[in-house]
Amino acid sequence: MSLVEAVYKTTVDFPAEEKYGLTSQIRRCVVSIPSNIAEGFMRKSTKEYIQIFYISLGSLGELDTQLEISNRLKYMSNQESLNNQILIIRKQLYGLVKSLKNKL
């Protein structure tokens, strides 16, 4: 959720012409990460839960790419802070996947 807040604060200053482009795509992507995790938590099957974590990891990778594009276009300046949060979340998700796989 902290990553969602940080990304929303960062994208506020993106150019107006990106409102329905990169800004919208980044925001949808970052919101999908905790949303998918919440959905997966409500699933009855461990295999489904693991699959949802992989979907969240995919969204995290997509977000990472979109932030790099934004940085290259000079739309943002705090990419390092966001990259650190992404790295932490990626490690946590992989750790959860590993833990759940060991339960199977």
N, C-alpha and C positions, 0 to 999 in steps of 0.2 A: 504494500500500500504506500510505503514511503517513496518507492520508485515512481509510482503513478503521480503522486503529488509533485515530485521533483520534475518529472517530464512535463506536466501541465504548466508548471511555473516557467520552465525553459521555453516552451513553445508559444507562450503568450506574446513574446517579442518577435516571433517569426513574421516575415513579410505578409501583408494582407493577401497578396495573390496566392499564397500557399494555404490559405484557410481551408479550402476544399481539396487540397492536394496533400502535400507532405505533412502538414500539421494534423490534418484529420487522420491520415494513415498512421502516423506515430501514436496519436492518442488512442485510436481504436486498438492498436497492437498492444500498448502497455496496459490498457484496461483488461484485455483478454487474458493476461497472465494470471492475476489473482482470481478473475472470474472463473477460468477453467479449473483452477485448483479448488475453488469452492464447489464447483459442480462435481468434480472427481471425488471429493470428500463424501458427497452424498450418495455415491454409487455403492452398491452392495458387493461388487466384485473387486478383488485386489488387482486382477489383470486389467480391468477397466480403469482403475485408479492410476496404475502405472502408465497406461496409454495416455491418460489425460496429462500426466506430468511430461510425457514426451511432446505432446501438443504445446504445452506451456513453454518447453524448451525451444520449440520451433519458433514460437512468437518472440521469445527472448532474443534468438538469433536474428530474426527479422528486425526487431527494434534496434539491435546493435548496428545493423547495416544502415538503417534509416538515419540513425544519429550520426554515423560516420559521413553519410551523404550531406546531412545538414551542416556538419562541421566543415566539410570541404567547400560548401557553398557560403561559408562564413555567416551562417544564421545563428550560431551559438558559440559560447566561449567556455562553458563549464563541462565539457564532454568528459574530462578525467573523472570528475565526481560521479557522473552517471555510469561511466565504464566500471568504476569500482563497485557500485551497487549491482550492476548487471553480473559482474564476476561472482560476487557473494551469492546472489540468487541462483546463478547457474550451479555453483558448487552445492548449495542446499538441495536443489532439485535432483541433481545426480545422486546425492547422498540418500535422499528419500527413495529414489528408484532402486538403488542398491539394497537398501534396508527392506523394502517391500518384496523385491525379488528373492531375498534370503528367506522370507516367510513362506514362499510358495513351495 
